[in-house]
Amino acid sequence: MLFMLITPLFFFHGTTLAAGGQVTSRLIQMSDDTTNTSGGTASYLVSFSPYSTKTIYGVIVDFCNTDPIPGDVCTAPTGFSAGSGGFTAVSGVSGSWTGATANTGRTFELTLAGGAAWTPSTVVSFAITGAVNPTLAGTFYARIFTFSAFSGAGSAAQWLTTTNGSDNTNYWDYGGIALAITQPIIVTSKVQEQISFCVYITSCGTQAVINLGDAHDVLSTSAPFVDNTTTYSLTTNASHGAVVYMKGPTLTSGSNTIPAAGATPFLYNTTGTDFFGVCSYNTSGEVPTVATDYVGTSNGGACSATVTDTGGTAVLTSLGTPYATFGFNTTNTTSTYGDLLATLVNPGATLNQVALGAGVNFTQPSGVYTSTIQLIATGTY
């Protein structure tokens, strides 16, 4: 925050007036203008141009709780400290200058034994580092002084012998600045927990309807058929990703059932065997299965590629070694919360495939066998 004293002031005390004049374009820029309640430090960027041409040997910045007028008694702002003499040279001064503090941290001092030739066009700028703000909100002040001698009369050392800041005879140029401590702006913004979950075949929003069998949706004693897959997309900002559960019965037609693949998953190339199973995989490389379960691919093989349909005869190609496996945990899928199908450990977006397969033997009763499968997603926050 930037504070400048705009109206020029000329300071008289009795019959004595400083030999120079007021520094111009003076400012002190604070890196932090909040009350010091936790012992944190701030940086004060001091900048000004001299009033007159002179060789200067010292600069003092005196911080006061009372007013910015040179010669008035200076009382340190409550809790304030100018640090321990640390500074960063910006312009007009260099690393050859020496920094120090005095008056129990109220006063910051820069000195140079050989002096520096300054003119009204010189921009003097340096940052006081390690300063501690006042503990009370409100206005406080700073007084800037330059000195035309390194020691004795006209020097910063001589000015400092009057510890209350009332010496009005030893400095050269001068100027006052008002600063303020205030309360910060507190900004609050809420981000909700979010999850987007969609199950589909062609596009999000369309019902996923899968017909198992040949071109006429007929299951036979040949290899198991997978005519299509269903896709589920999941996007969440949950810190630990999400879990997906599957819930639903096996295939039934009246009182007849095509049995679930069960604890020993069936390979795709199994023929003449009754089974209904699930094969699940993740298209972005994240393994979405549970190691001890038999839904999907957990107990044998890998389900890691796509399902293709060639001429009405569905073929599950290049899945696992030698083929994808299909499992179906009837105990868990018919329970209250279903069976864990996928654990997705990372937040963000993920795309997954669920392939469903079925096979029958010659004696399987005829009928239209159906099942309704639910996928349930929950973010892990």
C-alpha positions as CSV (number, residue, x, y, z in Angstrom):
1,M,0.0,0.0,0.0
2,L,1.4,3.4,-1.0
3,F,1.2,6.5,1.2
4,M,2.5,10.0,0.3
5,L,2.3,13.3,2.1
6,I,1.1,15.6,-0.7
7,T,1.1,19.1,0.7
8,P,4.6,20.7,1.0
9,L,5.4,21.6,4.6
10,F,8.2,23.9,5.9
11,F,9.3,23.1,9.4
12,F,10.5,25.8,11.8
13,H,11.5,25.3,15.4
14,G,12.3,28.5,17.2
15,T,14.9,30.3,15.0
16,T,16.6,27.2,13.5
17,L,15.8,25.8,10.1
18,A,17.5,22.8,8.4
19,A,20.0,24.0,5.8
20,G,18.5,22.0,2.9
21,G,14.9,21.6,2.1
22,Q,12.1,19.0,1.7
23,V,12.9,15.8,-0.2
24,T,10.5,15.4,-3.2
25,S,8.6,12.4,-4.7
26,R,8.9,10.8,-1.3
27,L,7.1,7.6,-0.5
28,I,7.3,4.5,1.6
29,Q,5.7,1.4,0.1
30,M,4.7,-1.3,2.5
31,S,4.8,-5.0,1.6
32,D,2.2,-5.7,4.3
33,D,-0.2,-3.1,5.9
34,T,-1.9,-5.4,8.4
35,T,-1.4,-5.3,12.2
36,N,1.5,-7.4,13.5
37,T,-0.2,-10.1,15.5
38,S,2.0,-13.1,14.7
39,G,5.5,-11.7,14.7
40,G,5.7,-11.6,10.9
41,T,8.0,-9.1,9.1
42,A,7.5,-6.7,6.3
43,S,9.6,-4.8,3.8
44,Y,9.4,-1.0,3.5
45,L,10.5,0.5,0.2
46,V,11.7,4.0,0.9
47,S,12.1,6.4,-2.1
48,F,12.8,10.1,-2.5
49,S,14.8,12.7,-4.4
50,P,17.0,15.3,-2.6
51,Y,15.9,18.9,-2.4
52,S,19.5,20.2,-3.0
53,T,22.8,19.2,-4.5
54,K,25.0,17.9,-1.7
55,T,27.4,15.1,-0.7
56,I,25.4,13.0,1.7
57,Y,26.9,10.7,4.3
58,G,23.8,9.4,6.0
59,V,20.0,8.9,5.8
60,I,17.7,8.3,8.7
61,V,14.1,7.2,8.6
62,D,12.4,7.7,12.0
63,F,9.0,6.1,12.6
64,C,6.7,8.0,15.0
65,N,3.3,7.5,16.5
66,T,2.7,11.2,16.9
67,D,3.3,13.2,13.7
68,P,5.6,13.5,10.7
69,I,7.0,16.9,11.7
70,P,10.8,17.1,12.2
71,G,11.8,18.4,15.6
72,D,8.7,17.2,17.4
73,V,9.2,14.5,20.0
74,C,8.9,11.1,18.3
75,T,7.3,8.2,20.1
76,A,7.6,4.7,18.5
77,P,4.4,3.2,17.2
78,T,3.2,0.4,19.5
79,G,4.8,-2.9,18.6
80,F,6.8,-1.4,15.7
81,S,10.4,-2.3,14.8
82,A,12.6,-1.2,11.9
83,G,14.3,-4.5,12.1
84,S,18.0,-5.0,12.7
85,G,19.6,-2.9,10.0
86,G,18.9,-5.1,7.0
87,F,18.3,-3.3,3.7
88,T,18.2,-3.8,-0.1
89,A,19.8,-1.1,-2.3
90,V,17.7,-0.2,-5.3
91,S,19.0,3.2,-6.6
92,G,21.1,6.1,-5.3
93,V,22.7,3.9,-2.7
94,S,24.8,0.7,-3.0
95,G,25.8,-2.2,-0.9
96,S,28.7,-0.1,0.4
97,W,26.3,1.8,2.7
98,T,25.9,0.4,6.2
99,G,22.5,-0.2,7.7
100,A,21.6,0.0,11.4
101,T,18.8,0.6,13.8
102,A,18.6,2.8,16.8
103,N,16.2,4.0,19.5
104,T,15.0,0.5,20.4
105,G,14.1,-0.2,16.8
106,R,12.3,3.0,16.1
107,T,14.9,4.5,13.8
108,F,16.5,3.1,10.7
109,E,20.0,4.5,9.7
110,L,22.1,4.3,6.5
111,T,25.6,5.7,6.5
112,L,28.5,5.9,4.0
113,A,32.0,7.0,5.3
114,G,33.0,8.5,1.9
115,G,29.6,10.1,1.1
116,A,27.7,10.2,-2.1
117,A,27.1,13.2,-4.4
118,W,23.3,13.6,-4.8
119,T,21.4,16.2,-6.8
120,P,17.6,16.9,-7.1
121,S,17.5,14.5,-10.1
122,T,18.9,11.6,-8.0
123,V,16.3,8.9,-7.1
124,V,17.3,7.4,-3.8
125,S,15.5,4.1,-3.2
126,F,16.1,1.3,-0.7
127,A,14.1,-1.3,1.0
128,I,14.2,-1.7,4.8
129,T,13.9,-5.5,5.4
130,G,12.8,-7.3,8.5
131,A,10.5,-4.5,9.7
132,V,7.7,-5.4,12.1
133,N,4.4,-3.5,11.7
134,P,2.6,-1.8,14.6
135,T,0.2,-4.0,16.5
136,L,-2.6,-1.4,16.4
137,A,-4.6,-0.4,13.3
138,G,-4.4,3.3,12.4
139,T,-2.1,6.0,11.2
140,F,1.6,6.2,12.0
141,Y,4.3,8.4,10.5
142,A,7.9,8.4,9.1
143,R,10.4,11.3,9.0
144,I,13.2,11.2,6.4
145,F,16.5,13.0,7.1
146,T,19.7,13.3,5.1
147,F,23.1,14.3,6.6
148,S,26.0,16.3,5.2
149,A,28.7,15.0,7.5
150,F,29.8,11.5,8.6
151,S,30.6,12.5,12.2
152,G,30.2,15.5,14.4
153,A,27.8,18.4,13.6
154,G,25.6,17.7,10.7
155,S,25.9,13.9,11.0
156,A,23.5,11.1,11.7
157,A,25.6,10.1,14.7
158,Q,25.1,13.6,16.2
159,W,21.4,13.6,15.5
160,L,21.0,10.2,17.2
161,T,22.3,11.7,20.5
162,T,18.9,13.2,20.9
163,T,17.0,10.0,21.2
164,N,13.5,11.5,21.3
165,G,13.9,12.8,17.7
166,S,13.7,16.5,18.6
167,D,17.1,17.5,17.1
168,N,16.3,20.1,14.5
169,T,19.8,21.3,13.7
170,N,22.0,18.5,12.4
171,Y,20.1,17.2,9.3
172,W,20.3,18.5,5.8
173,D,17.2,17.6,3.7
174,Y,14.0,16.3,5.3
175,G,10.4,15.2,4.7
176,G,7.4,13.6,6.3
177,I,5.2,10.6,5.3
178,A,2.0,9.2,6.7
179,L,1.3,5.5,6.7
180,A,-1.6,3.4,7.9
181,I,-2.2,-0.1,9.3
182,T,-5.5,-1.5,8.4
183,Q,-7.5,-4.8,8.4
184,P,-7.1,-7.0,5.4
185,I,-9.7,-8.1,2.9
186,I,-10.8,-11.6,3.6
187,V,-12.0,-13.4,0.5
188,T,-14.0,-16.7,0.7
189,S,-15.0,-18.8,-2.2
190,K,-16.7,-22.2,-2.0
191,V,-16.0,-25.1,-4.3
192,Q,-18.5,-27.9,-4.0
193,E,-17.7,-31.6,-4.0
194,Q,-18.5,-32.7,-7.5
195,I,-19.0,-36.0,-9.4
196,S,-20.4,-36.6,-12.9
197,F,-21.2,-40.2,-13.7
198,C,-22.7,-41.4,-17.0
199,V,-23.4,-44.9,-18.3
200,Y,-24.1,-45.3,-22.0
201,I,-23.2,-47.1,-25.3
202,T,-23.2,-44.4,-28.0
203,S,-23.3,-41.1,-26.0
204,C,-24.0,-39.9,-22.5
205,G,-27.7,-39.7,-21.9
206,T,-28.6,-42.7,-24.0
207,Q,-29.8,-45.9,-22.3
208,A,-27.2,-48.7,-22.5
209,V,-29.1,-51.7,-24.0
210,I,-26.9,-54.8,-24.8
211,N,-28.1,-57.7,-26.8
212,L,-26.0,-60.9,-26.4
213,G,-25.8,-63.4,-29.1
214,D,-25.3,-63.7,-32.9
215,A,-26.7,-61.3,-35.5
216,H,-30.2,-62.3,-34.4
217,D,-29.4,-61.9,-30.7
218,V,-29.5,-65.7,-30.2
219,L,-27.2,-67.5,-27.8
220,S,-26.0,-70.9,-29.0
221,T,-23.4,-73.6,-28.0
222,S,-20.7,-71.8,-29.9
223,A,-18.2,-69.4,-28.3
224,P,-19.7,-66.8,-25.9
225,F,-20.9,-63.7,-27.6
226,V,-20.2,-60.1,-26.7
227,D,-22.1,-57.9,-29.1
228,N,-21.3,-54.6,-27.4
229,T,-19.8,-52.9,-24.4
230,T,-21.2,-50.2,-22.2
231,T,-19.1,-47.2,-21.3
232,Y,-19.1,-45.3,-18.1
233,S,-17.4,-41.9,-17.8
234,L,-16.6,-40.5,-14.4
235,T,-15.3,-37.0,-13.5
236,T,-14.8,-35.9,-10.0
237,N,-12.8,-33.4,-7.9
238,A,-12.7,-35.9,-5.0
239,S,-9.1,-35.9,-3.5
240,H,-8.9,-39.7,-3.6
241,G,-10.8,-40.5,-6.7
242,A,-13.9,-42.7,-6.7
243,V,-15.2,-46.2,-6.4
244,V,-17.7,-47.9,-8.7
245,Y,-20.0,-50.7,-7.6
246,M,-22.1,-53.0,-9.7
247,K,-25.5,-54.2,-8.6
248,G,-27.9,-56.6,-10.3
249,P,-29.1,-60.2,-10.8
250,T,-27.9,-62.7,-13.4
251,L,-29.8,-63.5,-16.6
252,T,-33.3,-65.0,-16.1
253,S,-36.2,-66.1,-18.2
254,G,-39.1,-66.9,-15.9
255,S,-37.8,-69.5,-13.5
256,N,-34.8,-70.4,-15.8
257,T,-31.4,-68.9,-15.3
258,I,-28.2,-68.6,-17.3
259,P,-25.8,-69.1,-14.3
260,A,-23.3,-66.5,-13.2
261,A,-19.7,-67.1,-14.1
262,G,-19.0,-67.3,-10.4
263,A,-15.8,-67.5,-8.4
264,T,-14.0,-69.2,-11.3
265,P,-14.2,-66.8,-14.2
266,F,-14.8,-68.1,-17.7
267,L,-12.5,-67.5,-20.5
268,Y,-13.9,-66.0,-23.7
269,N,-13.0,-69.1,-25.7
270,T,-15.1,-71.3,-23.4
271,T,-17.7,-73.2,-25.5
272,G,-20.9,-75.2,-24.7
273,T,-20.9,-73.9,-21.1
274,D,-23.6,-72.0,-19.3
275,F,-22.3,-68.7,-17.9
276,F,-23.1,-65.0,-17.6
277,G,-20.2,-62.7,-16.7
278,V,-18.7,-59.3,-16.7
279,C,-15.3,-58.0,-18.0
280,S,-14.3,-54.5,-17.0
281,Y,-11.3,-52.4,-18.0
282,N,-10.1,-48.8,-18.0
283,T,-9.2,-47.0,-21.2
284,S,-6.8,-44.5,-19.5
285,G,-4.5,-47.1,-18.0
286,E,-5.8,-47.2,-14.5
287,V,-6.5,-50.7,-13.2
288,P,-10.2,-50.7,-12.1
289,T,-10.5,-54.0,-10.4
290,V,-10.3,-55.6,-6.9
291,A,-7.6,-58.2,-6.5
292,T,-9.6,-60.6,-4.3
293,D,-12.9,-60.4,-6.2
294,Y,-14.2,-62.2,-9.2
295,V,-16.3,-59.6,-10.9
296,G,-14.5,-58.4,-14.1
297,T,-11.0,-59.8,-14.5
298,S,-9.7,-60.1,-11.0
299,N,-9.3,-63.9,-10.8
300,G,-7.6,-64.5,-14.1
301,G,-6.6,-62.9,-17.4
302,A,-6.7,-59.2,-18.2
303,C,-9.5,-57.1,-19.8
304,S,-7.5,-54.3,-21.4
305,A,-8.6,-53.7,-25.0
306,T,-11.8,-53.1,-27.0
307,V,-14.7,-55.2,-28.0
308,T,-15.3,-55.4,-31.8
309,D,-18.3,-56.6,-33.7
310,T,-17.6,-58.2,-37.1
311,G,-20.5,-59.0,-39.4
312,G,-23.0,-59.7,-36.6
313,T,-20.7,-62.2,-34.8
314,A,-19.2,-60.4,-31.8
315,V,-15.5,-61.1,-31.2
316,L,-13.6,-60.1,-28.1
317,T,-10.1,-59.7,-29.4
318,S,-6.6,-59.5,-27.9
319,L,-7.9,-59.4,-24.4
320,G,-5.6,-60.9,-21.8
321,T,-3.6,-64.1,-22.1
322,P,-5.0,-65.8,-24.0
323,Y,-8.4,-64.1,-23.8
324,A,-10.5,-61.9,-21.5
325,T,-12.2,-63.6,-18.5
326,F,-15.7,-63.0,-17.3
327,G,-16.7,-63.2,-13.7
328,F,-19.9,-62.4,-11.7
329,N,-20.1,-62.4,-7.9
330,T,-23.8,-63.2,-7.3
331,T,-23.5,-62.8,-3.5
332,N,-22.2,-59.2,-3.7
333,T,-24.1,-58.0,-6.8
334,T,-27.4,-58.8,-5.2
335,S,-26.5,-57.3,-1.8
336,T,-27.7,-53.9,-0.6
337,Y,-24.7,-51.9,-2.0
338,G,-23.5,-54.1,-4.8
339,D,-20.1,-55.4,-5.6
340,L,-16.9,-53.3,-6.0
341,L,-16.2,-53.1,-9.7
342,A,-13.5,-50.4,-9.9
343,T,-11.3,-48.4,-7.6
344,L,-10.2,-45.2,-9.3
345,V,-7.6,-43.6,-7.0
346,N,-6.9,-40.3,-8.8
347,P,-9.3,-37.3,-9.1
348,G,-10.2,-36.1,-12.6
349,A,-11.8,-37.7,-15.6
350,T,-11.7,-41.4,-16.4
351,L,-13.3,-43.5,-19.2
352,N,-14.1,-47.2,-18.6
353,Q,-15.6,-50.1,-20.5
354,V,-17.8,-52.9,-19.2
355,A,-18.2,-55.9,-21.5
356,L,-20.9,-58.5,-20.8
357,G,-20.7,-62.0,-22.1
358,A,-22.9,-65.2,-21.9
359,G,-22.6,-68.8,-23.1
360,V,-25.0,-71.7,-23.1
361,N,-24.9,-75.5,-23.6
362,F,-27.2,-77.5,-25.8
363,T,-29.7,-78.2,-23.0
364,Q,-30.3,-74.6,-21.8
365,P,-34.0,-73.9,-21.8
366,S,-35.2,-71.5,-24.4
367,G,-36.5,-68.1,-23.6
368,V,-35.7,-64.4,-23.6
369,Y,-33.2,-63.9,-20.8
370,T,-32.8,-60.5,-19.3
371,S,-31.0,-58.7,-16.4
372,T,-30.9,-55.1,-15.3
373,I,-27.4,-54.0,-14.1
374,Q,-26.7,-50.9,-12.1
375,L,-23.4,-49.1,-11.8
376,I,-23.1,-46.9,-8.7
377,A,-20.3,-44.4,-8.3
378,T,-19.2,-42.6,-5.1
379,G,-16.4,-40.0,-4.7
380,T,-13.8,-40.5,-2.0
381,Y,-13.2,-37.1,-0.5
